[in-house]
Amino acid sequence: MHGRVVLVTGGGRGVGRGIATRFLEAGADVVICGRKSPESPLQVGDRSATFVQADVRVIEDVDRLIGEVVAAHGRLDVLVNNAGGSPSADSATVSPRFSASIIHL
């Protein structure tokens, strides 16, 4: 993966952070995005991921995100579409709109 450019959506925490860490370990140039900055920088040795704030539910944010990755690295080789969310709710009583918002993400 050395020299490859990887974008991991939702890469600041949880599963996405683990995925981004593995790509860093493999030598990739890693960009992570999320609605909020990660609590701590993502680093492996002397290598670190770049964070771009973006909400992948907003098309303008997605356009800006891809533009920033390409401007900084010249290309995008791998996209890991990891962003997601599932607020706690009783599945028997949630509204169809609630379910649709999770699927839309």
Rosetta constraint file for C-alpha pairs under 8 A:
AtomPair CA 1 CA 23 HARMONIC 7.26 0.50
AtomPair CA 1 CA 26 HARMONIC 5.56 0.50
AtomPair CA 1 CA 27 HARMONIC 5.53 0.50
AtomPair CA 1 CA 28 HARMONIC 5.12 0.50
AtomPair CA 2 CA 26 HARMONIC 6.49 0.50
AtomPair CA 2 CA 27 HARMONIC 4.21 0.50
AtomPair CA 2 CA 28 HARMONIC 4.92 0.50
AtomPair CA 2 CA 29 HARMONIC 7.68 0.50
AtomPair CA 3 CA 27 HARMONIC 6.65 0.50
AtomPair CA 3 CA 28 HARMONIC 5.40 0.50
AtomPair CA 3 CA 29 HARMONIC 6.27 0.50
AtomPair CA 4 CA 27 HARMONIC 7.81 0.50
AtomPair CA 4 CA 28 HARMONIC 4.97 0.50
AtomPair CA 4 CA 29 HARMONIC 5.99 0.50
AtomPair CA 4 CA 76 HARMONIC 7.82 0.50
AtomPair CA 4 CA 77 HARMONIC 5.97 0.50
AtomPair CA 4 CA 78 HARMONIC 7.61 0.50
AtomPair CA 5 CA 28 HARMONIC 5.95 0.50
AtomPair CA 5 CA 29 HARMONIC 4.83 0.50
AtomPair CA 5 CA 30 HARMONIC 6.03 0.50
AtomPair CA 5 CA 31 HARMONIC 7.70 0.50
AtomPair CA 5 CA 73 HARMONIC 7.08 0.50
AtomPair CA 5 CA 75 HARMONIC 6.98 0.50
AtomPair CA 5 CA 76 HARMONIC 5.26 0.50
AtomPair CA 5 CA 77 HARMONIC 5.15 0.50
AtomPair CA 5 CA 78 HARMONIC 6.37 0.50
AtomPair CA 6 CA 23 HARMONIC 7.56 0.50
AtomPair CA 6 CA 28 HARMONIC 6.59 0.50
AtomPair CA 6 CA 29 HARMONIC 6.11 0.50
AtomPair CA 6 CA 30 HARMONIC 4.86 0.50
AtomPair CA 6 CA 31 HARMONIC 6.13 0.50
AtomPair CA 6 CA 76 HARMONIC 6.42 0.50
AtomPair CA 6 CA 77 HARMONIC 5.99 0.50
AtomPair CA 6 CA 78 HARMONIC 4.64 0.50
AtomPair CA 6 CA 79 HARMONIC 5.93 0.50
AtomPair CA 6 CA 80 HARMONIC 7.59 0.50
AtomPair CA 7 CA 30 HARMONIC 5.95 0.50
AtomPair CA 7 CA 31 HARMONIC 4.74 0.50
AtomPair CA 7 CA 32 HARMONIC 5.71 0.50
AtomPair CA 7 CA 33 HARMONIC 7.70 0.50
AtomPair CA 7 CA 69 HARMONIC 7.98 0.50
AtomPair CA 7 CA 76 HARMONIC 7.38 0.50
AtomPair CA 7 CA 78 HARMONIC 6.27 0.50
AtomPair CA 7 CA 79 HARMONIC 4.96 0.50
AtomPair CA 7 CA 80 HARMONIC 6.16 0.50
AtomPair CA 8 CA 16 HARMONIC 6.56 0.50
AtomPair CA 8 CA 19 HARMONIC 7.64 0.50
AtomPair CA 8 CA 20 HARMONIC 6.31 0.50
AtomPair CA 8 CA 30 HARMONIC 7.52 0.50
AtomPair CA 8 CA 31 HARMONIC 6.36 0.50
AtomPair CA 8 CA 32 HARMONIC 4.90 0.50
AtomPair CA 8 CA 33 HARMONIC 6.63 0.50
AtomPair CA 8 CA 79 HARMONIC 6.12 0.50
AtomPair CA 8 CA 80 HARMONIC 4.72 0.50
AtomPair CA 8 CA 81 HARMONIC 6.29 0.50
AtomPair CA 8 CA 82 HARMONIC 6.48 0.50
AtomPair CA 9 CA 16 HARMONIC 7.07 0.50
AtomPair CA 9 CA 32 HARMONIC 5.80 0.50
AtomPair CA 9 CA 33 HARMONIC 5.05 0.50
AtomPair CA 9 CA 34 HARMONIC 6.39 0.50
AtomPair CA 9 CA 56 HARMONIC 7.78 0.50
AtomPair CA 9 CA 79 HARMONIC 7.90 0.50
AtomPair CA 9 CA 80 HARMONIC 6.32 0.50
AtomPair CA 9 CA 81 HARMONIC 5.37 0.50
AtomPair CA 9 CA 82 HARMONIC 5.18 0.50
AtomPair CA 9 CA 83 HARMONIC 5.01 0.50
AtomPair CA 10 CA 16 HARMONIC 5.52 0.50
AtomPair CA 10 CA 17 HARMONIC 7.54 0.50
AtomPair CA 10 CA 32 HARMONIC 6.74 0.50
AtomPair CA 10 CA 33 HARMONIC 5.60 0.50
AtomPair CA 10 CA 34 HARMONIC 4.96 0.50
AtomPair CA 10 CA 81 HARMONIC 7.87 0.50
AtomPair CA 10 CA 82 HARMONIC 5.66 0.50
AtomPair CA 10 CA 83 HARMONIC 4.23 0.50
AtomPair CA 10 CA 84 HARMONIC 7.18 0.50
AtomPair CA 11 CA 15 HARMONIC 7.56 0.50
AtomPair CA 11 CA 16 HARMONIC 4.04 0.50
AtomPair CA 11 CA 17 HARMONIC 4.48 0.50
AtomPair CA 11 CA 18 HARMONIC 7.77 0.50
AtomPair CA 11 CA 19 HARMONIC 7.41 0.50
AtomPair CA 11 CA 20 HARMONIC 6.10 0.50
AtomPair CA 11 CA 32 HARMONIC 4.78 0.50
AtomPair CA 11 CA 33 HARMONIC 5.92 0.50
AtomPair CA 11 CA 34 HARMONIC 6.88 0.50
AtomPair CA 11 CA 82 HARMONIC 7.33 0.50
AtomPair CA 11 CA 83 HARMONIC 7.59 0.50
AtomPair CA 12 CA 16 HARMONIC 6.52 0.50
AtomPair CA 12 CA 17 HARMONIC 5.10 0.50
AtomPair CA 12 CA 32 HARMONIC 6.40 0.50
AtomPair CA 12 CA 33 HARMONIC 6.85 0.50
AtomPair CA 12 CA 34 HARMONIC 6.65 0.50
AtomPair CA 12 CA 37 HARMONIC 7.04 0.50
AtomPair CA 12 CA 38 HARMONIC 4.76 0.50
AtomPair CA 12 CA 39 HARMONIC 7.83 0.50
AtomPair CA 12 CA 42 HARMONIC 7.50 0.50
AtomPair CA 12 CA 51 HARMONIC 7.97 0.50
AtomPair CA 13 CA 17 HARMONIC 4.63 0.50
AtomPair CA 13 CA 18 HARMONIC 7.62 0.50
AtomPair CA 13 CA 38 HARMONIC 6.66 0.50
AtomPair CA 14 CA 18 HARMONIC 6.57 0.50
AtomPair CA 15 CA 19 HARMONIC 6.25 0.50
AtomPair CA 15 CA 82 HARMONIC 7.92 0.50
AtomPair CA 16 CA 20 HARMONIC 6.10 0.50
AtomPair CA 16 CA 82 HARMONIC 5.96 0.50
AtomPair CA 16 CA 83 HARMONIC 7.55 0.50
AtomPair CA 17 CA 21 HARMONIC 6.03 0.50
AtomPair CA 17 CA 42 HARMONIC 7.69 0.50
AtomPair CA 18 CA 22 HARMONIC 6.37 0.50
AtomPair CA 19 CA 23 HARMONIC 6.49 0.50
AtomPair CA 20 CA 24 HARMONIC 6.28 0.50
AtomPair CA 20 CA 30 HARMONIC 6.69 0.50
AtomPair CA 20 CA 32 HARMONIC 7.30 0.50
AtomPair CA 20 CA 49 HARMONIC 7.75 0.50
AtomPair CA 21 CA 25 HARMONIC 6.19 0.50
AtomPair CA 21 CA 42 HARMONIC 7.23 0.50
AtomPair CA 21 CA 43 HARMONIC 7.55 0.50
AtomPair CA 21 CA 44 HARMONIC 7.04 0.50
AtomPair CA 22 CA 26 HARMONIC 6.22 0.50
AtomPair CA 23 CA 27 HARMONIC 6.46 0.50
AtomPair CA 23 CA 28 HARMONIC 5.45 0.50
AtomPair CA 23 CA 29 HARMONIC 7.85 0.50
AtomPair CA 23 CA 30 HARMONIC 6.93 0.50
AtomPair CA 24 CA 28 HARMONIC 5.23 0.50
AtomPair CA 24 CA 29 HARMONIC 6.71 0.50
AtomPair CA 24 CA 30 HARMONIC 6.35 0.50
AtomPair CA 24 CA 43 HARMONIC 7.87 0.50
AtomPair CA 24 CA 44 HARMONIC 6.49 0.50
AtomPair CA 24 CA 47 HARMONIC 6.94 0.50
AtomPair CA 24 CA 48 HARMONIC 7.28 0.50
AtomPair CA 24 CA 49 HARMONIC 7.36 0.50
AtomPair CA 25 CA 44 HARMONIC 6.48 0.50
AtomPair CA 29 CA 49 HARMONIC 7.08 0.50
AtomPair CA 30 CA 48 HARMONIC 7.54 0.50
AtomPair CA 30 CA 49 HARMONIC 4.87 0.50
AtomPair CA 30 CA 50 HARMONIC 6.40 0.50
AtomPair CA 31 CA 49 HARMONIC 5.38 0.50
AtomPair CA 31 CA 50 HARMONIC 4.67 0.50
AtomPair CA 31 CA 51 HARMONIC 5.86 0.50
AtomPair CA 31 CA 52 HARMONIC 7.24 0.50
AtomPair CA 31 CA 69 HARMONIC 7.37 0.50
AtomPair CA 32 CA 49 HARMONIC 6.57 0.50
AtomPair CA 32 CA 50 HARMONIC 6.11 0.50
AtomPair CA 32 CA 51 HARMONIC 4.98 0.50
AtomPair CA 32 CA 52 HARMONIC 6.36 0.50
AtomPair CA 33 CA 51 HARMONIC 5.56 0.50
AtomPair CA 33 CA 52 HARMONIC 4.86 0.50
AtomPair CA 33 CA 53 HARMONIC 5.47 0.50
AtomPair CA 33 CA 54 HARMONIC 5.88 0.50
AtomPair CA 34 CA 51 HARMONIC 7.96 0.50
AtomPair CA 34 CA 52 HARMONIC 7.05 0.50
AtomPair CA 34 CA 53 HARMONIC 5.36 0.50
AtomPair CA 34 CA 54 HARMONIC 5.32 0.50
AtomPair CA 34 CA 55 HARMONIC 6.12 0.50
AtomPair CA 34 CA 56 HARMONIC 7.84 0.50
AtomPair CA 34 CA 83 HARMONIC 7.63 0.50
AtomPair CA 35 CA 53 HARMONIC 5.56 0.50
AtomPair CA 35 CA 54 HARMONIC 5.27 0.50
AtomPair CA 35 CA 55 HARMONIC 5.10 0.50
AtomPair CA 36 CA 53 HARMONIC 6.41 0.50
AtomPair CA 37 CA 51 HARMONIC 7.20 0.50
AtomPair CA 37 CA 53 HARMONIC 6.76 0.50
AtomPair CA 38 CA 42 HARMONIC 8.00 0.50
AtomPair CA 41 CA 48 HARMONIC 7.39 0.50
AtomPair CA 41 CA 49 HARMONIC 7.56 0.50
AtomPair CA 42 CA 48 HARMONIC 5.64 0.50
AtomPair CA 42 CA 49 HARMONIC 5.59 0.50
AtomPair CA 43 CA 47 HARMONIC 5.64 0.50
AtomPair CA 43 CA 48 HARMONIC 4.16 0.50
AtomPair CA 43 CA 49 HARMONIC 6.46 0.50
AtomPair CA 44 CA 48 HARMONIC 6.17 0.50
AtomPair CA 52 CA 65 HARMONIC 6.88 0.50
AtomPair CA 54 CA 61 HARMONIC 5.30 0.50
AtomPair CA 54 CA 62 HARMONIC 6.86 0.50
AtomPair CA 54 CA 65 HARMONIC 6.62 0.50
AtomPair CA 55 CA 61 HARMONIC 5.95 0.50
AtomPair CA 55 CA 62 HARMONIC 7.24 0.50
AtomPair CA 56 CA 61 HARMONIC 6.42 0.50
AtomPair CA 56 CA 62 HARMONIC 5.59 0.50
AtomPair CA 56 CA 83 HARMONIC 7.57 0.50
AtomPair CA 56 CA 105 HARMONIC 7.46 0.50
AtomPair CA 57 CA 61 HARMONIC 7.96 0.50
AtomPair CA 57 CA 62 HARMONIC 7.92 0.50
AtomPair CA 57 CA 104 HARMONIC 7.72 0.50
AtomPair CA 57 CA 105 HARMONIC 5.96 0.50
AtomPair CA 58 CA 62 HARMONIC 6.51 0.50
AtomPair CA 59 CA 63 HARMONIC 6.22 0.50
AtomPair CA 60 CA 64 HARMONIC 6.17 0.50
AtomPair CA 61 CA 65 HARMONIC 5.93 0.50
AtomPair CA 62 CA 66 HARMONIC 6.21 0.50
AtomPair CA 63 CA 67 HARMONIC 6.11 0.50
AtomPair CA 64 CA 68 HARMONIC 6.09 0.50
AtomPair CA 65 CA 69 HARMONIC 6.30 0.50
AtomPair CA 66 CA 70 HARMONIC 6.17 0.50
AtomPair CA 67 CA 71 HARMONIC 5.96 0.50
AtomPair CA 68 CA 72 HARMONIC 6.05 0.50
AtomPair CA 69 CA 73 HARMONIC 5.94 0.50
AtomPair CA 69 CA 74 HARMONIC 7.47 0.50
AtomPair CA 69 CA 75 HARMONIC 7.08 0.50
AtomPair CA 69 CA 76 HARMONIC 6.88 0.50
AtomPair CA 70 CA 74 HARMONIC 4.57 0.50
AtomPair CA 70 CA 75 HARMONIC 4.63 0.50
AtomPair CA 70 CA 76 HARMONIC 6.27 0.50
AtomPair CA 71 CA 75 HARMONIC 7.75 0.50
AtomPair CA 83 CA 105 HARMONIC 7.56 0.50
AtomPair CA 84 CA 102 HARMONIC 7.63 0.50
AtomPair CA 84 CA 105 HARMONIC 6.18 0.50
AtomPair CA 85 CA 102 HARMONIC 6.65 0.50
AtomPair CA 85 CA 105 HARMONIC 7.67 0.50
AtomPair CA 86 CA 102 HARMONIC 6.51 0.50
AtomPair CA 89 CA 93 HARMONIC 7.95 0.50
AtomPair CA 89 CA 94 HARMONIC 6.69 0.50
AtomPair CA 90 CA 94 HARMONIC 6.20 0.50
AtomPair CA 94 CA 98 HARMONIC 6.30 0.50
AtomPair CA 94 CA 99 HARMONIC 7.19 0.50
AtomPair CA 95 CA 99 HARMONIC 6.65 0.50
AtomPair CA 96 CA 100 HARMONIC 6.08 0.50
AtomPair CA 97 CA 101 HARMONIC 6.18 0.50
AtomPair CA 98 CA 102 HARMONIC 6.71 0.50
AtomPair CA 99 CA 103 HARMONIC 6.41 0.50
AtomPair CA 100 CA 104 HARMONIC 5.93 0.50
AtomPair CA 101 CA 105 HARMONIC 6.48 0.50
